[in-house]
Amino acid sequence: MLRLWRDGALPDGRPVRDDVRRIALPGLGTGVGGLSPVVCAQQVGAALDDVLS
């Protein structure tokens, strides 16, 4: 999802990032998956660092 936002294009050729201004990440894996919120936040932070740097 982050790479699509960074690199993707809409059917008319405009970059996805020009139209998508917010991305919600509601505690991925913290429900049924049992991932702790702290580990989830660390992983999301690492993914953002990887994609945005």
Distance bins in CASP14 RR format, pairs under 12 A and 6 or more apart:
PFRMAT RR
TARGET T0000
AUTHOR 0000-0000-0000
RMODE 2
METHOD distances of the structure
MODEL  1
1 7 0 0 0 0 0 1 0 0 0 0 0
1 8 0 0 0 0 0 1 0 0 0 0 0
1 16 0 0 0 0 0 1 0 0 0 0 0
1 17 0 0 0 0 0 1 0 0 0 0 0
1 20 0 0 0 0 1 0 0 0 0 0 0
1 23 1 0 0 1 0 0 0 0 0 0 0
1 24 0 0 0 0 0 1 0 0 0 0 0
1 25 0 0 0 0 1 0 0 0 0 0 0
1 28 0 0 0 0 0 1 0 0 0 0 0
1 44 0 0 0 0 0 1 0 0 0 0 0
1 47 0 0 0 0 1 0 0 0 0 0 0
1 48 0 0 0 0 0 1 0 0 0 0 0
1 51 0 0 0 0 1 0 0 0 0 0 0
2 8 0 0 0 0 0 1 0 0 0 0 0
2 16 0 0 0 0 0 1 0 0 0 0 0
2 17 0 0 0 0 0 1 0 0 0 0 0
2 20 0 0 0 0 0 1 0 0 0 0 0
2 23 1 0 0 1 0 0 0 0 0 0 0
2 25 0 0 0 0 1 0 0 0 0 0 0
2 28 0 0 0 0 0 1 0 0 0 0 0
2 43 0 0 0 0 0 1 0 0 0 0 0
2 44 0 0 0 0 1 0 0 0 0 0 0
2 45 0 0 0 0 0 1 0 0 0 0 0
2 46 0 0 0 0 0 1 0 0 0 0 0
2 47 1 0 1 0 0 0 0 0 0 0 0
2 48 1 0 0 1 0 0 0 0 0 0 0
2 49 0 0 0 0 0 1 0 0 0 0 0
2 50 0 0 0 0 1 0 0 0 0 0 0
2 51 1 0 1 0 0 0 0 0 0 0 0
2 52 1 0 0 1 0 0 0 0 0 0 0
2 53 0 0 0 0 0 1 0 0 0 0 0
3 16 0 0 0 0 0 1 0 0 0 0 0
3 17 0 0 0 0 0 1 0 0 0 0 0
3 23 0 0 0 0 0 1 0 0 0 0 0
3 47 0 0 0 0 1 0 0 0 0 0 0
3 48 0 0 0 0 0 1 0 0 0 0 0
3 50 0 0 0 0 1 0 0 0 0 0 0
3 51 1 0 0 1 0 0 0 0 0 0 0
3 52 0 0 0 0 0 1 0 0 0 0 0
4 10 0 0 0 0 0 1 0 0 0 0 0
4 15 0 0 0 0 0 1 0 0 0 0 0
4 16 1 0 0 1 0 0 0 0 0 0 0
4 17 0 0 0 0 1 0 0 0 0 0 0
4 20 0 0 0 0 1 0 0 0 0 0 0
4 23 0 0 0 0 1 0 0 0 0 0 0
4 51 0 0 0 0 0 1 0 0 0 0 0
5 15 0 0 0 0 1 0 0 0 0 0 0
5 16 1 0 1 0 0 0 0 0 0 0 0
5 17 1 0 1 0 0 0 0 0 0 0 0
5 18 0 0 0 0 0 1 0 0 0 0 0
5 19 0 0 0 0 1 0 0 0 0 0 0
5 20 1 0 1 0 0 0 0 0 0 0 0
5 21 0 0 0 0 0 1 0 0 0 0 0
5 22 0 0 0 0 0 1 0 0 0 0 0
5 23 1 0 0 1 0 0 0 0 0 0 0
5 25 0 0 0 0 0 1 0 0 0 0 0
5 47 0 0 0 0 0 1 0 0 0 0 0
5 48 0 0 0 0 0 1 0 0 0 0 0
5 51 0 0 0 0 1 0 0 0 0 0 0
5 52 0 0 0 0 1 0 0 0 0 0 0
6 15 0 0 0 0 1 0 0 0 0 0 0
6 16 0 0 0 0 1 0 0 0 0 0 0
6 17 1 0 0 1 0 0 0 0 0 0 0
6 18 0 0 0 0 0 1 0 0 0 0 0
6 20 0 0 0 0 0 1 0 0 0 0 0
6 23 0 0 0 0 0 1 0 0 0 0 0
6 47 0 0 0 0 0 1 0 0 0 0 0
6 48 0 0 0 0 0 1 0 0 0 0 0
6 50 0 0 0 0 0 1 0 0 0 0 0
6 51 1 0 1 0 0 0 0 0 0 0 0
6 52 1 0 0 1 0 0 0 0 0 0 0
6 53 0 0 0 0 0 1 0 0 0 0 0
7 15 0 0 0 0 1 0 0 0 0 0 0
7 16 0 0 0 0 1 0 0 0 0 0 0
7 17 0 0 0 0 1 0 0 0 0 0 0
7 51 0 0 0 0 1 0 0 0 0 0 0
7 52 0 0 0 0 0 1 0 0 0 0 0
8 14 0 0 0 0 1 0 0 0 0 0 0
8 15 1 0 0 1 0 0 0 0 0 0 0
8 16 1 0 1 0 0 0 0 0 0 0 0
8 17 1 0 0 1 0 0 0 0 0 0 0
8 18 0 0 0 0 0 1 0 0 0 0 0
8 19 0 0 0 0 0 1 0 0 0 0 0
8 20 0 0 0 0 1 0 0 0 0 0 0
9 15 1 0 1 0 0 0 0 0 0 0 0
9 16 1 0 0 1 0 0 0 0 0 0 0
9 17 0 0 0 0 1 0 0 0 0 0 0
9 18 0 0 0 0 1 0 0 0 0 0 0
9 19 0 0 0 0 0 1 0 0 0 0 0
9 20 0 0 0 0 0 1 0 0 0 0 0
10 16 1 0 0 1 0 0 0 0 0 0 0
10 17 0 0 0 0 0 1 0 0 0 0 0
10 18 0 0 0 0 1 0 0 0 0 0 0
10 19 1 0 0 1 0 0 0 0 0 0 0
10 20 0 0 0 0 1 0 0 0 0 0 0
11 19 0 0 0 0 0 1 0 0 0 0 0
12 18 0 0 0 0 0 1 0 0 0 0 0
12 19 0 0 0 0 0 1 0 0 0 0 0
13 19 0 0 0 0 0 1 0 0 0 0 0
14 20 0 0 0 0 0 1 0 0 0 0 0
16 23 0 0 0 0 0 1 0 0 0 0 0
17 23 0 0 0 0 0 1 0 0 0 0 0
17 51 0 0 0 0 0 1 0 0 0 0 0
17 52 0 0 0 0 0 1 0 0 0 0 0
23 44 0 0 0 0 0 1 0 0 0 0 0
23 47 0 0 0 0 0 1 0 0 0 0 0
23 48 0 0 0 0 1 0 0 0 0 0 0
23 51 0 0 0 0 0 1 0 0 0 0 0
23 52 0 0 0 0 0 1 0 0 0 0 0
24 44 0 0 0 0 0 1 0 0 0 0 0
25 37 0 0 0 0 0 1 0 0 0 0 0
25 40 0 0 0 0 1 0 0 0 0 0 0
25 41 0 0 0 0 1 0 0 0 0 0 0
25 43 0 0 0 0 1 0 0 0 0 0 0
25 44 1 0 1 0 0 0 0 0 0 0 0
25 45 0 0 0 0 1 0 0 0 0 0 0
25 47 0 0 0 0 1 0 0 0 0 0 0
25 48 0 0 0 0 1 0 0 0 0 0 0
26 37 0 0 0 0 0 1 0 0 0 0 0
26 40 0 0 0 0 1 0 0 0 0 0 0
26 44 0 0 0 0 0 1 0 0 0 0 0
27 33 0 0 0 0 0 1 0 0 0 0 0
27 34 0 0 0 0 0 1 0 0 0 0 0
27 35 0 0 0 0 1 0 0 0 0 0 0
27 36 0 0 0 0 0 1 0 0 0 0 0
27 37 1 0 0 1 0 0 0 0 0 0 0
27 38 0 0 0 0 0 1 0 0 0 0 0
27 39 0 0 0 0 0 1 0 0 0 0 0
27 40 1 0 1 0 0 0 0 0 0 0 0
27 41 0 0 0 0 1 0 0 0 0 0 0
27 42 0 0 0 0 0 1 0 0 0 0 0
27 43 0 0 0 0 1 0 0 0 0 0 0
27 44 1 0 0 1 0 0 0 0 0 0 0
28 34 0 0 0 0 0 1 0 0 0 0 0
28 35 1 0 0 1 0 0 0 0 0 0 0
28 37 0 0 0 0 0 1 0 0 0 0 0
28 39 0 0 0 0 0 1 0 0 0 0 0
28 40 1 0 1 0 0 0 0 0 0 0 0
28 41 0 0 0 0 0 1 0 0 0 0 0
28 42 0 0 0 0 0 1 0 0 0 0 0
28 43 1 0 0 1 0 0 0 0 0 0 0
28 44 1 0 0 1 0 0 0 0 0 0 0
28 45 0 0 0 0 0 1 0 0 0 0 0
28 47 0 0 0 0 1 0 0 0 0 0 0
29 35 1 0 1 0 0 0 0 0 0 0 0
29 36 0 0 0 0 1 0 0 0 0 0 0
29 37 0 0 0 0 1 0 0 0 0 0 0
29 39 0 0 0 0 1 0 0 0 0 0 0
29 40 1 0 0 1 0 0 0 0 0 0 0
29 41 0 0 0 0 0 1 0 0 0 0 0
29 43 0 0 0 0 1 0 0 0 0 0 0
29 44 0 0 0 0 0 1 0 0 0 0 0
30 36 1 0 0 1 0 0 0 0 0 0 0
30 37 1 0 1 0 0 0 0 0 0 0 0
30 38 0 0 0 0 1 0 0 0 0 0 0
30 39 0 0 0 0 1 0 0 0 0 0 0
30 40 1 0 1 0 0 0 0 0 0 0 0
30 41 0 0 0 0 1 0 0 0 0 0 0
30 43 0 0 0 0 0 1 0 0 0 0 0
30 44 0 0 0 0 0 1 0 0 0 0 0
31 37 0 0 0 0 1 0 0 0 0 0 0
31 40 0 0 0 0 1 0 0 0 0 0 0
33 39 0 0 0 0 0 1 0 0 0 0 0
33 40 0 0 0 0 1 0 0 0 0 0 0
34 40 0 0 0 0 1 0 0 0 0 0 0
35 41 0 0 0 0 1 0 0 0 0 0 0
35 42 0 0 0 0 0 1 0 0 0 0 0
35 43 0 0 0 0 1 0 0 0 0 0 0
35 44 0 0 0 0 0 1 0 0 0 0 0
36 42 0 0 0 0 1 0 0 0 0 0 0
36 43 0 0 0 0 0 1 0 0 0 0 0
37 43 0 0 0 0 0 1 0 0 0 0 0
37 44 0 0 0 0 0 1 0 0 0 0 0
38 44 0 0 0 0 0 1 0 0 0 0 0
38 45 0 0 0 0 0 1 0 0 0 0 0
39 45 0 0 0 0 0 1 0 0 0 0 0
39 46 0 0 0 0 0 1 0 0 0 0 0
40 46 0 0 0 0 0 1 0 0 0 0 0
40 47 0 0 0 0 0 1 0 0 0 0 0
41 47 0 0 0 0 0 1 0 0 0 0 0
41 48 0 0 0 0 0 1 0 0 0 0 0
42 48 0 0 0 0 0 1 0 0 0 0 0
42 49 0 0 0 0 0 1 0 0 0 0 0
43 49 0 0 0 0 0 1 0 0 0 0 0
43 50 0 0 0 0 0 1 0 0 0 0 0
44 50 0 0 0 0 0 1 0 0 0 0 0
44 51 0 0 0 0 0 1 0 0 0 0 0
44 52 0 0 0 0 0 1 0 0 0 0 0
45 51 0 0 0 0 1 0 0 0 0 0 0
45 52 0 0 0 0 1 0 0 0 0 0 0
45 53 0 0 0 0 0 1 0 0 0 0 0
46 52 0 0 0 0 0 1 0 0 0 0 0
46 53 0 0 0 0 0 1 0 0 0 0 0
47 53 0 0 0 0 0 1 0 0 0 0 0
END
